[in-house]
Amino acid sequence: MLGVLFNDRECKELGYLLRKELDEMLLDLSDDRIDAEVKSAIEMRYKVIFRMYARLAPPKELSRYVRHRSTRQHHP
């Protein structure tokens, strides 16, 4: 466990960086050209970044990034 203290401006900047990363990963996950194995790795990373963002974001903002099982595309 690692603890870090950020001021308000740093929290906003971190939130911005995490949102941009989540947006990029969502685009990659919806791209049919990306291999299923790569998407699996992106999905695992998405979960970590999402949990980090969840510590900073208000629920309304966080709901934009919730992934539902029915929206995920699994390739055999």
N, CA, C and O atoms as a Tripos MOL2 file, in Angstrom:
@<TRIPOS>MOLECULE
protein
  304   303    76     0     0
PROTEIN
NO_CHARGES

@<TRIPOS>ATOM
      1 N           0.8590   -1.1680    0.0000 N.3       1 MET1
      2 CA          0.0000    0.0000    0.0000 C.3       1 MET1
      3 C           0.8960    1.2190    0.0000 C.2       1 MET1
      4 O           1.8840    1.2840    0.7320 O.2       1 MET1
      5 N           0.5440    2.1670   -0.8180 N.am      2 LEU2
      6 CA          1.3030    3.4120   -0.9260 C.3       2 LEU2
      7 C           0.3390    4.5730   -0.7340 C.2       2 LEU2
      8 O          -0.7190    4.6190   -1.3620 O.2       2 LEU2
      9 N           0.6950    5.4860    0.1110 N.am      3 GLY3
     10 CA         -0.1320    6.6660    0.3140 C.3       3 GLY3
     11 C           0.5260    7.8810   -0.3180 C.2       3 GLY3
     12 O           1.7400    8.0640   -0.2280 O.2       3 GLY3
     13 N          -0.2880    8.7080   -0.9580 N.am      4 VAL4
     14 CA          0.2190    9.9180   -1.6070 C.3       4 VAL4
     15 C          -0.7580   11.0550   -1.3260 C.2       4 VAL4
     16 O          -1.9740   10.8750   -1.3880 O.2       4 VAL4
     17 N          -0.2140   12.2160   -1.0200 N.am      5 LEU5
     18 CA         -1.0500   13.3940   -0.8060 C.3       5 LEU5
     19 C          -0.9400   14.3160   -2.0140 C.2       5 LEU5
     20 O           0.1600   14.6320   -2.4680 O.2       5 LEU5
     21 N          -2.0950   14.7460   -2.5320 N.am      6 PHE6
     22 CA         -2.1420   15.6690   -3.6590 C.3       6 PHE6
     23 C          -2.9440   16.8940   -3.2530 C.2       6 PHE6
     24 O          -3.8880   16.7910   -2.4690 O.2       6 PHE6
     25 N          -2.5740   18.0480   -3.7810 N.am      7 ASN7
     26 CA         -3.4060   19.2290   -3.5740 C.3       7 ASN7
     27 C          -4.5470   19.1910   -4.6070 C.2       7 ASN7
     28 O          -4.5910   18.2940   -5.4480 O.2       7 ASN7
     29 N          -5.4600   20.1580   -4.5420 N.am      8 ASP8
     30 CA         -6.6290   20.1560   -5.4320 C.3       8 ASP8
     31 C          -6.2420   20.1780   -6.9100 C.2       8 ASP8
     32 O          -6.8090   19.4480   -7.7230 O.2       8 ASP8
     33 N          -5.2870   21.0110   -7.2390 N.am      9 ARG9
     34 CA         -4.8650   21.1160   -8.6490 C.3       9 ARG9
     35 C          -4.2670   19.8000   -9.1390 C.2       9 ARG9
     36 O          -4.5330   19.3770  -10.2640 O.2       9 ARG9
     37 N          -3.4720   19.1610   -8.3110 N.am     10 GLU10
     38 CA         -2.8700   17.8780   -8.6790 C.3      10 GLU10
     39 C          -3.9360   16.7890   -8.8240 C.2      10 GLU10
     40 O          -3.8420   15.9400   -9.7090 O.2      10 GLU10
     41 N          -4.9320   16.8170   -7.9670 N.am     11 CYS11
     42 CA         -6.0450   15.8490   -8.0810 C.3      11 CYS11
     43 C          -6.7970   16.0320   -9.3920 C.2      11 CYS11
     44 O          -7.1500   15.0550  -10.0520 O.2      11 CYS11
     45 N          -7.0390   17.2710   -9.7640 N.am     12 LYS12
     46 CA         -7.7250   17.5400  -11.0300 C.3      12 LYS12
     47 C          -6.8900   17.0560  -12.2090 C.2      12 LYS12
     48 O          -7.4210   16.4760  -13.1560 O.2      12 LYS12
     49 N          -5.5930   17.2920  -12.1490 N.am     13 GLU13
     50 CA         -4.6980   16.8550  -13.2270 C.3      13 GLU13
     51 C          -4.6420   15.3280  -13.3020 C.2      13 GLU13
     52 O          -4.6720   14.7540  -14.3910 O.2      13 GLU13
     53 N          -4.5620   14.6860  -12.1630 N.am     14 LEU14
     54 CA         -4.5550   13.2250  -12.1470 C.3      14 LEU14
     55 C          -5.8730   12.6770  -12.6890 C.2      14 LEU14
     56 O          -5.8740   11.7140  -13.4560 O.2      14 LEU14
     57 N          -6.9810   13.2780  -12.3010 N.am     15 GLY15
     58 CA         -8.2820   12.8740  -12.8260 C.3      15 GLY15
     59 C          -8.3480   13.0190  -14.3370 C.2      15 GLY15
     60 O          -8.8820   12.1500  -15.0270 O.2      15 GLY15
     61 N          -7.8090   14.1090  -14.8480 N.am     16 TYR16
     62 CA         -7.7790   14.3450  -16.2890 C.3      16 TYR16
     63 C          -6.9550   13.2610  -16.9830 C.2      16 TYR16
     64 O          -7.3950   12.7020  -17.9880 O.2      16 TYR16
     65 N          -5.7930   12.9640  -16.4710 N.am     17 LEU17
     66 CA         -4.9320   11.9350  -17.0680 C.3      17 LEU17
     67 C          -5.6100   10.5620  -17.0560 C.2      17 LEU17
     68 O          -5.5500    9.8240  -18.0400 O.2      17 LEU17
     69 N          -6.2440   10.2340  -15.9540 N.am     18 LEU18
     70 CA         -6.9200    8.9370  -15.8590 C.3      18 LEU18
     71 C          -8.1030    8.8600  -16.8230 C.2      18 LEU18
     72 O          -8.3210    7.8240  -17.4500 O.2      18 LEU18
     73 N          -8.8710    9.9500  -16.9470 N.am     19 ARG19
     74 CA         -9.9960    9.9730  -17.8930 C.3      19 ARG19
     75 C          -9.5120    9.7740  -19.3180 C.2      19 ARG19
     76 O         -10.0980    8.9970  -20.0720 O.2      19 ARG19
     77 N          -8.4620   10.4590  -19.6880 N.am     20 LYS20
     78 CA         -7.9260   10.3250  -21.0490 C.3      20 LYS20
     79 C          -7.4510    8.9010  -21.3000 C.2      20 LYS20
     80 O          -7.6630    8.3600  -22.3860 O.2      20 LYS20
     81 N          -6.8220    8.3000  -20.3230 N.am     21 GLU21
     82 CA         -6.3610    6.9170  -20.4740 C.3      21 GLU21
     83 C          -7.5480    5.9600  -20.5930 C.2      21 GLU21
     84 O          -7.5220    5.0400  -21.4110 O.2      21 GLU21
     85 N          -8.5770    6.1700  -19.7890 N.am     22 LEU22
     86 CA         -9.7790    5.3360  -19.8890 C.3      22 LEU22
     87 C         -10.4380    5.5000  -21.2570 C.2      22 LEU22
     88 O         -10.8700    4.5170  -21.8590 O.2      22 LEU22
     89 N         -10.5160    6.7260  -21.7450 N.am     23 ASP23
     90 CA        -11.1010    6.9720  -23.0680 C.3      23 ASP23
     91 C         -10.3280    6.2260  -24.1570 C.2      23 ASP23
     92 O         -10.9250    5.6050  -25.0360 O.2      23 ASP23
     93 N          -9.0080    6.2910  -24.0920 N.am     24 GLU24
     94 CA         -8.1800    5.6040  -25.0910 C.3      24 GLU24
     95 C          -8.3890    4.0940  -25.0330 C.2      24 GLU24
     96 O          -8.4870    3.4340  -26.0670 O.2      24 GLU24
     97 N          -8.4560    3.5600  -23.8340 N.am     25 MET25
     98 CA         -8.6520    2.1110  -23.6940 C.3      25 MET25
     99 C         -10.0320    1.6970  -24.1860 C.2      25 MET25
    100 O         -10.1750    0.6280  -24.7800 O.2      25 MET25
    101 N         -11.0460    2.5170  -23.9510 N.am     26 LEU26
    102 CA        -12.3840    2.1980  -24.4630 C.3      26 LEU26
    103 C         -12.3910    2.1520  -25.9870 C.2      26 LEU26
    104 O         -13.0330    1.2910  -26.5880 O.2      26 LEU26
    105 N         -11.6740    3.0840  -26.6030 N.am     27 LEU27
    106 CA        -11.5570    3.0700  -28.0630 C.3      27 LEU27
    107 C         -10.8750    1.7880  -28.5370 C.2      27 LEU27
    108 O         -11.3310    1.1460  -29.4840 O.2      27 LEU27
    109 N          -9.7920    1.4260  -27.8810 N.am     28 ASP28
    110 CA         -9.0760    0.2110  -28.2580 C.3      28 ASP28
    111 C          -9.9390   -1.0300  -28.0670 C.2      28 ASP28
    112 O          -9.9010   -1.9460  -28.8890 O.2      28 ASP28
    113 N         -10.7090   -1.0640  -26.9990 N.am     29 LEU29
    114 CA        -11.5560   -2.2310  -26.7380 C.3      29 LEU29
    115 C         -12.6890   -2.3620  -27.7550 C.2      29 LEU29
    116 O         -13.2070   -3.4580  -27.9680 O.2      29 LEU29
    117 N         -13.0680   -1.2660  -28.3750 N.am     30 SER30
    118 CA        -14.1320   -1.3240  -29.3810 C.3      30 SER30
    119 C         -13.5890   -1.5270  -30.7980 C.2      30 SER30
    120 O         -14.3630   -1.6570  -31.7460 O.2      30 SER30
    121 N         -12.2710   -1.5530  -30.9410 N.am     31 ASP31
    122 CA        -11.6310   -1.7020  -32.2520 C.3      31 ASP31
    123 C         -11.5460   -3.1800  -32.6370 C.2      31 ASP31
    124 O         -10.8600   -3.9570  -31.9730 O.2      31 ASP31
    125 N         -12.2370   -3.5640  -33.7000 N.am     32 ASP32
    126 CA        -12.2640   -4.9580  -34.1370 C.3      32 ASP32
    127 C         -10.9310   -5.4380  -34.6960 C.2      32 ASP32
    128 O         -10.7240   -6.6430  -34.8330 O.2      32 ASP32
    129 N         -10.0390   -4.5380  -35.0160 N.am     33 ARG33
    130 CA         -8.7370   -4.9280  -35.5670 C.3      33 ARG33
    131 C          -7.7710   -5.4150  -34.5030 C.2      33 ARG33
    132 O          -6.7490   -6.0220  -34.8200 O.2      33 ARG33
    133 N          -8.0880   -5.1540  -33.2430 N.am     34 ILE34
    134 CA         -7.1870   -5.5400  -32.1520 C.3      34 ILE34
    135 C          -7.4820   -6.9690  -31.7270 C.2      34 ILE34
    136 O          -8.6350   -7.3460  -31.5210 O.2      34 ILE34
    137 N          -6.4290   -7.7520  -31.5990 N.am     35 ASP35
    138 CA         -6.4920   -9.1590  -31.2300 C.3      35 ASP35
    139 C          -7.1360   -9.3500  -29.8470 C.2      35 ASP35
    140 O          -6.9920   -8.5050  -28.9630 O.2      35 ASP35
    141 N          -7.8390  -10.4650  -29.6780 N.am     36 ALA36
    142 CA         -8.5300  -10.7570  -28.4240 C.3      36 ALA36
    143 C          -7.5620  -10.8370  -27.2430 C.2      36 ALA36
    144 O          -7.9050  -10.4230  -26.1350 O.2      36 ALA36
    145 N          -6.3800  -11.3570  -27.4660 N.am     37 GLU37
    146 CA         -5.3910  -11.4580  -26.3820 C.3      37 GLU37
    147 C          -4.9360  -10.0720  -25.9290 C.2      37 GLU37
    148 O          -4.7520   -9.8310  -24.7360 O.2      37 GLU37
    149 N          -4.7590   -9.1750  -26.8760 N.am     38 VAL38
    150 CA         -4.3770   -7.7960  -26.5540 C.3      38 VAL38
    151 C          -5.5290   -7.0980  -25.8300 C.2      38 VAL38
    152 O          -5.3120   -6.3560  -24.8730 O.2      38 VAL38
    153 N          -6.7370   -7.3400  -26.2890 N.am     39 LYS39
    154 CA         -7.9080   -6.7370  -25.6260 C.3      39 LYS39
    155 C          -8.0280   -7.2200  -24.1870 C.2      39 LYS39
    156 O          -8.4220   -6.4620  -23.3010 O.2      39 LYS39
    157 N          -7.6890   -8.4740  -23.9590 N.am     40 SER40
    158 CA         -7.7310   -9.0150  -22.6030 C.3      40 SER40
    159 C          -6.7490   -8.2600  -21.7000 C.2      40 SER40
    160 O          -7.0770   -7.9400  -20.5570 O.2      40 SER40
    161 N          -5.5660   -7.9810  -22.2040 N.am     41 ALA41
    162 CA         -4.5730   -7.2170  -21.4430 C.3      41 ALA41
    163 C          -5.0590   -5.7870  -21.1940 C.2      41 ALA41
    164 O          -4.8740   -5.2410  -20.1070 O.2      41 ALA41
    165 N          -5.6790   -5.1920  -22.2060 N.am     42 ILE42
    166 CA         -6.2250   -3.8390  -22.0600 C.3      42 ILE42
    167 C          -7.3310   -3.8350  -21.0110 C.2      42 ILE42
    168 O          -7.4130   -2.9160  -20.1960 O.2      42 ILE42
    169 N          -8.1730   -4.8530  -21.0290 N.am     43 GLU43
    170 CA         -9.2630   -4.9640  -20.0570 C.3      43 GLU43
    171 C          -8.7200   -5.0380  -18.6280 C.2      43 GLU43
    172 O          -9.2650   -4.4030  -17.7250 O.2      43 GLU43
    173 N          -7.6650   -5.7990  -18.4230 N.am     44 MET44
    174 CA         -7.0750   -5.9040  -17.0820 C.3      44 MET44
    175 C          -6.5300   -4.5430  -16.6400 C.2      44 MET44
    176 O          -6.7070   -4.1410  -15.4900 O.2      44 MET44
    177 N          -5.8750   -3.8480  -17.5490 N.am     45 ARG45
    178 CA         -5.3370   -2.5230  -17.2410 C.3      45 ARG45
    179 C          -6.4700   -1.5230  -17.0000 C.2      45 ARG45
    180 O          -6.3760   -0.6650  -16.1230 O.2      45 ARG45
    181 N          -7.5340   -1.6460  -17.7850 N.am     46 TYR46
    182 CA         -8.6930   -0.7740  -17.6290 C.3      46 TYR46
    183 C          -9.2340   -0.8640  -16.1950 C.2      46 TYR46
    184 O          -9.5570    0.1510  -15.5780 O.2      46 TYR46
    185 N          -9.3250   -2.0750  -15.6880 N.am     47 LYS47
    186 CA         -9.8540   -2.2790  -14.3350 C.3      47 LYS47
    187 C          -9.0030   -1.5540  -13.2980 C.2      47 LYS47
    188 O          -9.5400   -0.9410  -12.3750 O.2      47 LYS47
    189 N          -7.6880   -1.6180  -13.4400 N.am     48 VAL48
    190 CA         -6.7870   -0.9510  -12.4960 C.3      48 VAL48
    191 C          -6.9600    0.5600  -12.5790 C.2      48 VAL48
    192 O          -7.1160    1.2260  -11.5570 O.2      48 VAL48
    193 N          -6.9320    1.0990  -13.7910 N.am     49 ILE49
    194 CA         -7.0650    2.5520  -13.9820 C.3      49 ILE49
    195 C          -8.4370    3.0320  -13.5060 C.2      49 ILE49
    196 O          -8.5480    4.1010  -12.9050 O.2      49 ILE49
    197 N          -9.4760    2.2460  -13.7730 N.am     50 PHE50
    198 CA        -10.8240    2.6010  -13.3290 C.3      50 PHE50
    199 C         -10.8840    2.6870  -11.8010 C.2      50 PHE50
    200 O         -11.4770    3.6160  -11.2540 O.2      50 PHE50
    201 N         -10.2720    1.7190  -11.1160 N.am     51 ARG51
    202 CA        -10.2730    1.7550   -9.6470 C.3      51 ARG51
    203 C          -9.5230    2.9780   -9.1260 C.2      51 ARG51
    204 O          -9.9190    3.5780   -8.1270 O.2      51 ARG51
    205 N          -8.4460    3.3400   -9.8030 N.am     52 MET52
    206 CA         -7.7230    4.5610   -9.4060 C.3      52 MET52
    207 C          -8.6140    5.7810   -9.5920 C.2      52 MET52
    208 O          -8.7000    6.6370   -8.7120 O.2      52 MET52
    209 N          -9.2800    5.8550  -10.7480 N.am     53 TYR53
    210 CA        -10.1500    6.9930  -11.0410 C.3      53 TYR53
    211 C         -11.3240    7.0490  -10.0690 C.2      53 TYR53
    212 O         -11.7780    8.1320   -9.7020 O.2      53 TYR53
    213 N         -11.8140    5.8850   -9.6550 N.am     54 ALA54
    214 CA        -12.9570    5.8250   -8.7370 C.3      54 ALA54
    215 C         -12.6530    6.5030   -7.3980 C.2      54 ALA54
    216 O         -13.5700    6.9420   -6.7030 O.2      54 ALA54
    217 N         -11.4020    6.5890   -7.0430 N.am     55 ARG55
    218 CA        -11.0280    7.2350   -5.7800 C.3      55 ARG55
    219 C         -11.1050    8.7630   -5.8640 C.2      55 ARG55
    220 O         -11.1430    9.4500   -4.8430 O.2      55 ARG55
    221 N         -11.1280    9.2830   -7.0990 N.am     56 LEU56
    222 CA        -11.1210   10.7370   -7.2890 C.3      56 LEU56
    223 C         -12.4380   11.2980   -7.8130 C.2      56 LEU56
    224 O         -12.8060   12.4330   -7.5130 O.2      56 LEU56
    225 N         -13.1400   10.4900   -8.5980 N.am     57 ALA57
    226 CA        -14.2700   10.9960   -9.3760 C.3      57 ALA57
    227 C         -15.5840   10.9560   -8.6100 C.2      57 ALA57
    228 O         -15.8080   10.0560   -7.8010 O.2      57 ALA57
    229 N         -16.4510   11.9280   -8.8630 N.am     58 PRO58
    230 CA        -17.8080   11.8580   -8.3210 C.3      58 PRO58
    231 C         -18.5790   10.7410   -9.0430 C.2      58 PRO58
    232 O         -18.2830   10.4390  -10.1990 O.2      58 PRO58
    233 N         -19.5540   10.1330   -8.3790 N.am     59 PRO59
    234 CA        -20.2930    9.0020   -8.9730 C.3      59 PRO59
    235 C         -20.8660    9.2850  -10.3610 C.2      59 PRO59
    236 O         -20.8420    8.4110  -11.2270 O.2      59 PRO59
    237 N         -21.3740   10.4830  -10.5800 N.am     60 LYS60
    238 CA        -21.9600   10.8050  -11.8860 C.3      60 LYS60
    239 C         -20.9090   10.7140  -12.9920 C.2      60 LYS60
    240 O         -21.1760   10.1790  -14.0690 O.2      60 LYS60
    241 N         -19.7260   11.2330  -12.7240 N.am     61 GLU61
    242 CA        -18.6350   11.1780  -13.6960 C.3      61 GLU61
    243 C         -18.1170    9.7460  -13.8490 C.2      61 GLU61
    244 O         -17.7920    9.3110  -14.9540 O.2      61 GLU61
    245 N         -18.0450    9.0460  -12.7710 N.am     62 LEU62
    246 CA        -17.5440    7.6740  -12.7880 C.3      62 LEU62
    247 C         -18.4380    6.7540  -13.6060 C.2      62 LEU62
    248 O         -17.9490    5.8240  -14.2480 O.2      62 LEU62
    249 N         -19.7340    7.0040  -13.5900 N.am     63 SER63
    250 CA        -20.6810    6.1440  -14.3090 C.3      63 SER63
    251 C         -20.4280    6.1300  -15.8140 C.2      63 SER63
    252 O         -20.8120    5.1780  -16.4920 O.2      63 SER63
    253 N         -19.7890    7.1700  -16.3440 N.am     64 ARG64
    254 CA        -19.4650    7.2110  -17.7820 C.3      64 ARG64
    255 C         -18.5000    6.0980  -18.1700 C.2      64 ARG64
    256 O         -18.4670    5.6760  -19.3260 O.2      64 ARG64
    257 N         -17.7180    5.6230  -17.2100 N.am     65 TYR65
    258 CA        -16.6570    4.6730  -17.5120 C.3      65 TYR65
    259 C         -16.9390    3.2520  -17.0190 C.2      65 TYR65
    260 O         -16.0890    2.3710  -17.1480 O.2      65 TYR65
    261 N         -18.1160    3.0310  -16.4630 N.am     66 VAL66
    262 CA        -18.4700    1.6810  -16.0150 C.3      66 VAL66
    263 C         -18.7040    0.8080  -17.2380 C.2      66 VAL66
    264 O         -19.4620    1.1640  -18.1400 O.2      66 VAL66
    265 N         -18.0350   -0.3490  -17.2520 N.am     67 ARG67
    266 CA        -18.2110   -1.3040  -18.3540 C.3      67 ARG67
    267 C         -19.1240   -2.4200  -17.8630 C.2      67 ARG67
    268 O         -18.9290   -2.9680  -16.7780 O.2      67 ARG67
    269 N         -20.1150   -2.7450  -18.6710 N.am     68 HIS68
    270 CA        -21.0580   -3.8100  -18.3360 C.3      68 HIS68
    271 C         -20.7060   -5.0580  -19.1180 C.2      68 HIS68
    272 O         -20.1980   -4.9660  -20.2360 O.2      68 HIS68
    273 N         -20.9640   -6.1950  -18.5610 N.am     69 ARG69
    274 CA        -20.6380   -7.4510  -19.2340 C.3      69 ARG69
    275 C         -21.3140   -7.5670  -20.5930 C.2      69 ARG69
    276 O         -20.7210   -8.1110  -21.5250 O.2      69 ARG69
    277 N         -22.5320   -7.0740  -20.7290 N.am     70 SER70
    278 CA        -23.2560   -7.1920  -21.9830 C.3      70 SER70
    279 C         -22.6520   -6.3350  -23.0990 C.2      70 SER70
    280 O         -22.8840   -6.6050  -24.2780 O.2      70 SER70
    281 N         -21.8710   -5.2930  -22.7330 N.am     71 THR71
    282 CA        -21.2810   -4.4370  -23.7520 C.3      71 THR71
    283 C         -19.9040   -4.9170  -24.1720 C.2      71 THR71
    284 O         -19.3430   -4.4160  -25.1470 O.2      71 THR71
    285 N         -19.3600   -5.8710  -23.4540 N.am     72 ARG72
    286 CA        -18.0460   -6.4040  -23.8050 C.3      72 ARG72
    287 C         -18.1840   -7.3870  -24.9490 C.2      72 ARG72
    288 O         -19.1460   -8.1530  -25.0220 O.2      72 ARG72
    289 N         -17.2360   -7.3540  -25.8130 N.am     73 GLN73
    290 CA        -17.2310   -8.2910  -26.9270 C.3      73 GLN73
    291 C         -16.1700   -9.3390  -26.6650 C.2      73 GLN73
    292 O         -14.9890   -9.0170  -26.5350 O.2      73 GLN73
    293 N         -16.5900  -10.5970  -26.5850 N.am     74 HIS74
    294 CA        -15.6560  -11.6880  -26.4020 C.3      74 HIS74
    295 C         -15.4900  -12.4150  -27.7170 C.2      74 HIS74
    296 O         -16.4600  -12.7380  -28.4030 O.2      74 HIS74
    297 N         -14.2460  -12.6610  -28.0500 N.am     75 HIS75
    298 CA        -13.9610  -13.3960  -29.2880 C.3      75 HIS75
    299 C         -13.4610  -14.7680  -28.9070 C.2      75 HIS75
    300 O         -12.5960  -14.8920  -28.0400 O.2      75 HIS75
    301 N         -13.9960  -15.8180  -29.5470 N.am     76 PRO76
    302 CA        -13.5550  -17.1830  -29.2080 C.3      76 PRO76
    303 C         -12.1090  -17.4250  -29.5170 C.2      76 PRO76
    304 O         -11.6030  -18.5230  -29.2850 O.2      76 PRO76
@<TRIPOS>BOND
     1     1     2 1
     2     2     3 1
     3     3     4 2
     4     3     5 am
     5     5     6 1
     6     6     7 1
     7     7     8 2
     8     7     9 am
     9     9    10 1
    10    10    11 1
    11    11    12 2
    12    11    13 am
    13    13    14 1
    14    14    15 1
    15    15    16 2
    16    15    17 am
    17    17    18 1
    18    18    19 1
    19    19    20 2
    20    19    21 am
    21    21    22 1
    22    22    23 1
    23    23    24 2
    24    23    25 am
    25    25    26 1
    26    26    27 1
    27    27    28 2
    28    27    29 am
    29    29    30 1
    30    30    31 1
    31    31    32 2
    32    31    33 am
    33    33    34 1
    34    34    35 1
    35    35    36 2
    36    35    37 am
    37    37    38 1
    38    38    39 1
    39    39    40 2
    40    39    41 am
    41    41    42 1
    42    42    43 1
    43    43    44 2
    44    43    45 am
    45    45    46 1
    46    46    47 1
    47    47    48 2
    48    47    49 am
    49    49    50 1
    50    50    51 1
    51    51    52 2
    52    51    53 am
    53    53    54 1
    54    54    55 1
    55    55    56 2
    56    55    57 am
    57    57    58 1
    58    58    59 1
    59    59    60 2
    60    59    61 am
    61    61    62 1
    62    62    63 1
    63    63    64 2
    64    63    65 am
    65    65    66 1
    66    66    67 1
    67    67    68 2
    68    67    69 am
    69    69    70 1
    70    70    71 1
    71    71    72 2
    72    71    73 am
    73    73    74 1
    74    74    75 1
    75    75    76 2
    76    75    77 am
    77    77    78 1
    78    78    79 1
    79    79    80 2
    80    79    81 am
    81    81    82 1
    82    82    83 1
    83    83    84 2
    84    83    85 am
    85    85    86 1
    86    86    87 1
    87    87    88 2
    88    87    89 am
    89    89    90 1
    90    90    91 1
    91    91    92 2
    92    91    93 am
    93    93    94 1
    94    94    95 1
    95    95    96 2
    96    95    97 am
    97    97    98 1
    98    98    99 1
    99    99   100 2
   100    99   101 am
   101   101   102 1
   102   102   103 1
   103   103   104 2
   104   103   105 am
   105   105   106 1
   106   106   107 1
   107   107   108 2
   108   107   109 am
   109   109   110 1
   110   110   111 1
   111   111   112 2
   112   111   113 am
   113   113   114 1
   114   114   115 1
   115   115   116 2
   116   115   117 am
   117   117   118 1
   118   118   119 1
   119   119   120 2
   120   119   121 am
   121   121   122 1
   122   122   123 1
   123   123   124 2
   124   123   125 am
   125   125   126 1
   126   126   127 1
   127   127   128 2
   128   127   129 am
   129   129   130 1
   130   130   131 1
   131   131   132 2
   132   131   133 am
   133   133   134 1
   134   134   135 1
   135   135   136 2
   136   135   137 am
   137   137   138 1
   138   138   139 1
   139   139   140 2
   140   139   141 am
   141   141   142 1
   142   142   143 1
   143   143   144 2
   144   143   145 am
   145   145   146 1
   146   146   147 1
   147   147   148 2
   148   147   149 am
   149   149   150 1
   150   150   151 1
   151   151   152 2
   152   151   153 am
   153   153   154 1
   154   154   155 1
   155   155   156 2
   156   155   157 am
   157   157   158 1
   158   158   159 1
   159   159   160 2
   160   159   161 am
   161   161   162 1
   162   162   163 1
   163   163   164 2
   164   163   165 am
   165   165   166 1
   166   166   167 1
   167   167   168 2
   168   167   169 am
   169   169   170 1
   170   170   171 1
   171   171   172 2
   172   171   173 am
   173   173   174 1
   174   174   175 1
   175   175   176 2
   176   175   177 am
   177   177   178 1
   178   178   179 1
   179   179   180 2
   180   179   181 am
   181   181   182 1
   182   182   183 1
   183   183   184 2
   184   183   185 am
   185   185   186 1
   186   186   187 1
   187   187   188 2
   188   187   189 am
   189   189   190 1
   190   190   191 1
   191   191   192 2
   192   191   193 am
   193   193   194 1
   194   194   195 1
   195   195   196 2
   196   195   197 am
   197   197   198 1
   198   198   199 1
   199   199   200 2
   200   199   201 am
   201   201   202 1
   202   202   203 1
   203   203   204 2
   204   203   205 am
   205   205   206 1
   206   206   207 1
   207   207   208 2
   208   207   209 am
   209   209   210 1
   210   210   211 1
   211   211   212 2
   212   211   213 am
   213   213   214 1
   214   214   215 1
   215   215   216 2
   216   215   217 am
   217   217   218 1
   218   218   219 1
   219   219   220 2
   220   219   221 am
   221   221   222 1
   222   222   223 1
   223   223   224 2
   224   223   225 am
   225   225   226 1
   226   226   227 1
   227   227   228 2
   228   227   229 am
   229   229   230 1
   230   230   231 1
   231   231   232 2
   232   231   233 am
   233   233   234 1
   234   234   235 1
   235   235   236 2
   236   235   237 am
   237   237   238 1
   238   238   239 1
   239   239   240 2
   240   239   241 am
   241   241   242 1
   242   242   243 1
   243   243   244 2
   244   243   245 am
   245   245   246 1
   246   246   247 1
   247   247   248 2
   248   247   249 am
   249   249   250 1
   250   250   251 1
   251   251   252 2
   252   251   253 am
   253   253   254 1
   254   254   255 1
   255   255   256 2
   256   255   257 am
   257   257   258 1
   258   258   259 1
   259   259   260 2
   260   259   261 am
   261   261   262 1
   262   262   263 1
   263   263   264 2
   264   263   265 am
   265   265   266 1
   266   266   267 1
   267   267   268 2
   268   267   269 am
   269   269   270 1
   270   270   271 1
   271   271   272 2
   272   271   273 am
   273   273   274 1
   274   274   275 1
   275   275   276 2
   276   275   277 am
   277   277   278 1
   278   278   279 1
   279   279   280 2
   280   279   281 am
   281   281   282 1
   282   282   283 1
   283   283   284 2
   284   283   285 am
   285   285   286 1
   286   286   287 1
   287   287   288 2
   288   287   289 am
   289   289   290 1
   290   290   291 1
   291   291   292 2
   292   291   293 am
   293   293   294 1
   294   294   295 1
   295   295   296 2
   296   295   297 am
   297   297   298 1
   298   298   299 1
   299   299   300 2
   300   299   301 am
   301   301   302 1
   302   302   303 1
   303   303   304 2
@<TRIPOS>SUBSTRUCTURE
     1 MET1         2 RESIDUE 1 A MET
     2 LEU2         6 RESIDUE 1 A LEU
     3 GLY3        10 RESIDUE 1 A GLY
     4 VAL4        14 RESIDUE 1 A VAL
     5 LEU5        18 RESIDUE 1 A LEU
     6 PHE6        22 RESIDUE 1 A PHE
     7 ASN7        26 RESIDUE 1 A ASN
     8 ASP8        30 RESIDUE 1 A ASP
     9 ARG9        34 RESIDUE 1 A ARG
    10 GLU10       38 RESIDUE 1 A GLU
    11 CYS11       42 RESIDUE 1 A CYS
    12 LYS12       46 RESIDUE 1 A LYS
    13 GLU13       50 RESIDUE 1 A GLU
    14 LEU14       54 RESIDUE 1 A LEU
    15 GLY15       58 RESIDUE 1 A GLY
    16 TYR16       62 RESIDUE 1 A TYR
    17 LEU17       66 RESIDUE 1 A LEU
    18 LEU18       70 RESIDUE 1 A LEU
    19 ARG19       74 RESIDUE 1 A ARG
    20 LYS20       78 RESIDUE 1 A LYS
    21 GLU21       82 RESIDUE 1 A GLU
    22 LEU22       86 RESIDUE 1 A LEU
    23 ASP23       90 RESIDUE 1 A ASP
    24 GLU24       94 RESIDUE 1 A GLU
    25 MET25       98 RESIDUE 1 A MET
    26 LEU26      102 RESIDUE 1 A LEU
    27 LEU27      106 RESIDUE 1 A LEU
    28 ASP28      110 RESIDUE 1 A ASP
    29 LEU29      114 RESIDUE 1 A LEU
    30 SER30      118 RESIDUE 1 A SER
    31 ASP31      122 RESIDUE 1 A ASP
    32 ASP32      126 RESIDUE 1 A ASP
    33 ARG33      130 RESIDUE 1 A ARG
    34 ILE34      134 RESIDUE 1 A ILE
    35 ASP35      138 RESIDUE 1 A ASP
    36 ALA36      142 RESIDUE 1 A ALA
    37 GLU37      146 RESIDUE 1 A GLU
    38 VAL38      150 RESIDUE 1 A VAL
    39 LYS39      154 RESIDUE 1 A LYS
    40 SER40      158 RESIDUE 1 A SER
    41 ALA41      162 RESIDUE 1 A ALA
    42 ILE42      166 RESIDUE 1 A ILE
    43 GLU43      170 RESIDUE 1 A GLU
    44 MET44      174 RESIDUE 1 A MET
    45 ARG45      178 RESIDUE 1 A ARG
    46 TYR46      182 RESIDUE 1 A TYR
    47 LYS47      186 RESIDUE 1 A LYS
    48 VAL48      190 RESIDUE 1 A VAL
    49 ILE49      194 RESIDUE 1 A ILE
    50 PHE50      198 RESIDUE 1 A PHE
    51 ARG51      202 RESIDUE 1 A ARG
    52 MET52      206 RESIDUE 1 A MET
    53 TYR53      210 RESIDUE 1 A TYR
    54 ALA54      214 RESIDUE 1 A ALA
    55 ARG55      218 RESIDUE 1 A ARG
    56 LEU56      222 RESIDUE 1 A LEU
    57 ALA57      226 RESIDUE 1 A ALA
    58 PRO58      230 RESIDUE 1 A PRO
    59 PRO59      234 RESIDUE 1 A PRO
    60 LYS60      238 RESIDUE 1 A LYS
    61 GLU61      242 RESIDUE 1 A GLU
    62 LEU62      246 RESIDUE 1 A LEU
    63 SER63      250 RESIDUE 1 A SER
    64 ARG64      254 RESIDUE 1 A ARG
    65 TYR65      258 RESIDUE 1 A TYR
    66 VAL66      262 RESIDUE 1 A VAL
    67 ARG67      266 RESIDUE 1 A ARG
    68 HIS68      270 RESIDUE 1 A HIS
    69 ARG69      274 RESIDUE 1 A ARG
    70 SER70      278 RESIDUE 1 A SER
    71 THR71      282 RESIDUE 1 A THR
    72 ARG72      286 RESIDUE 1 A ARG
    73 GLN73      290 RESIDUE 1 A GLN
    74 HIS74      294 RESIDUE 1 A HIS
    75 HIS75      298 RESIDUE 1 A HIS
    76 PRO76      302 RESIDUE 1 A PRO
